[in-house]
Amino acid sequence: MVSAISATYGGITTLLAVIVLGEHLSGFGSAGVVLAVVGVGLASASTPGTAEVPPIAVAEPIVGIAPGPSATRSLSRAGVPLALVSALTYGIGAFLLGDYSAKEGALGSALVAHGSSLTALLLALPLLGRRKTRRASTSGMIWATAAGLTDVIGLLAFSRGGQSGQVALTAAVSSVFPAIPLVAGLVIFGERLGRGQLLGVTLIIAGLVMIGLG
């Protein structure tokens, strides 16, 4: 539930880009943004049949580092306010990154964004750190490094999109990233999607097509 709400940050960024920066989306493209954002929410939501499985939080790939799997085993609405704050701050952060990229360039903006994220995490480490339960494995470090590299690539790509003056479009398209692990789960692990998630993926595809045509 938290992942579904926070993953809708792209709609906030797009709205800010249109209002503050004066970017323009056609009516068809705007409808595509709405469909894509709604689709992200549906695709990220847990199905009733998987409520007892610890949900994996879907992280925002632009201005932060992916959170670890949640230890919560039952659905609760206590996390809704924090999820809303997450979506709002992710959306504002992505907007600021896109706006800054248009002025200072993609590489410099990406370095500032990643550097500030790392600094904030290091400062919060003494307060939020947990005791190690086991030693980090070599394979785990390799996968973590790969995740960090792909995160940087995504950050640079988003910054480049902002540099070209397409913050609204870049945010709308990048916010559909939760569909990627869903498809990977189907292909690699043979997972099954619920009806709501299938509907969400369909809406995402339809929204992206409408954005492209708009």
N, C-alpha and C positions, 0 to 999 in steps of 0.2 A: 504494500500500500504506500509506504514511504517512497519507494523507488518510482512508482507510478506518478505520484504527485510531483516529486522533484524533477522528474524527467521532462516535465512540461515547461521548463525554463525558457525554451526556445520561443514560445509564444510571447513571453514577457520581453525578451530581447527584441523581437521583431516589432512589437508594439512601440517600444521606446525608440527604435530606429526610425519608424514612420513619423512619430510625434515630434521627437527632438531634432533628428537629423533631416527630416523632410524627405526621406526616401519614399519612393512610390511603388506600390504593388497594385496591379490591376484587380478588379473584382474577382476574376477567375482565380488569380494567384492568391488573393487573400482567403478565398474559400478553401484553397488547397492547404494553406497554412493551418487553418482551423481543423481541417480533416486530419492532417498529419499529427498535430498536437494531441487531438482527442485519441487518435490511433495509438500514439505513444503511451498514453495513460492506460488504455485498455490492454495493450500488449504487455506492459510491465506489471500489471496487477496479478496477484496470485489467484489461482482458481481455488474453489472450495476443497477440491480433492487434494490440494497440496498445502493446506493450511498448517498441517503438523510438521512440515519440513521447514527447517530454518531458511528463510528467504535470503537470497544473496542481494545485497544492495547494489543497484546500478549506479555507477559513479559518473559524475560529470567530467567530460574529457578535456575541458578547455582551461579552466582556471584552478583546478585542484587535483588532488591525488585520490585515487579510488579508495573508498572505505572498505573495510573487511566485511566478511559475511556476518550477518546479524545473528545474535544468539537467541533472539526471540522466537518462541515456538508457537505462539498463538496470536491471532490477529487482534490488535488493539487499536483504538482510536486515539490513544494517548500521544502517539507520534505524529498525528496530523498537523498540529501547530508547528512543530519543528520541520516537517516536510514542506509546509507552506513557506516558512522562512528560508529553507534550502532553495526552493524554486525561485523565490524572489531574489535572493542574493546571487545565485547562479546567473539568473537573467540579467541583473544589473552588472555583474562582473563581466559577463560576455559582451554586454553593450559597451562598457567602458573600454574593454580590450579592442573591440572593433573600431570604436571611435579614435582611440589612441593610435591604432595601426594605420589609419588613414592619414594621420598627421606625421608620425615618426617612422613608419615602415614596419614590415612584418617581423624581421629578425629582432630589432631592438625591443619591440613590444612584447614578443614572446619571451625574451630574456628577462624583462622586467616582471612579467606575470609569473613566470616559473620561479624566479628568484624570490619574489615576495611570498609565494606559496611555501617555498622551502623554509624561509626565515620564520614565517608564522608557525609552521609545524615544529620546528626546532624549539621555538620559545614555548610551545604548548606541551612538548614532550614530557617535561618533569611532572606536569599536572595530569596528563591523560595517559601516560605510559603504563603498561601492564607488565607483570612479571612474565618472563619467558617460560613457557611450559615445556619446550623442547628445543634442541639445537636446530638452527636453520640448515636445511639440506642444500646440497649443491644444485640439484634440479630446481628447488624452490627459488634460489637466488637467480638462476638463469631465467626462469619464467618471470620473476619480478623485474629483472633488468629489461626483458623484452617488453613487458607492459609499460615500463617507463619510457622506453624508446618510442613505442607507438603513441604514447600520450604526447610526447614532444612533437611528433610528426603531425598529430591532430591539432596541436596548439599552433604550430607554424602555418598549417593550412587555413585554420580559422583566421589567424592574423593576416594572411595574404588576402583572404576574402574581404576582410575589413579594409585593408589597404586599397582595394579596388573600388571601394565605395558601395559594397553590397552587403552591409551588415545584416539587414533584415533577411535577405535571401540565404546568406550563409548560416545564420542562426536557425532558421526554419529547417533547413536541410540537415544540419549537424545534429539537431535535437532528436532525430529519429534513430540514433545509435543503439537504443535498446533492442531494436529489431535484429541486429547482428548476432548477439548471443542467443537469441531465440532460434534463429535459423541454424546456428552452429549446434545448438542442442538437438535440433531435429536431425541434422545430417550426421553428426559425429557420435552422439550418445543415444540416438533413437528415442528422444523424449517425445511426449505427446502434448499438444497445446489444447487448452480449453476453448470453448466456443468464443468466449469474450476475447481471448488472445488472438484467435484466428481472425476475428472481426477487426481487431486492432491492426494487425499486419495488413489486412486488405485496405483499411482506411489510410494507412501510411503510404502504401503504394499508389493509391488513387490520389492522395494529397501531393505526393512528389511529382506525379505526372501533370497535375493541374498547375503546380508551381512552375514547372518547366515550360508548359504551354502558355502560362500567363506572363 
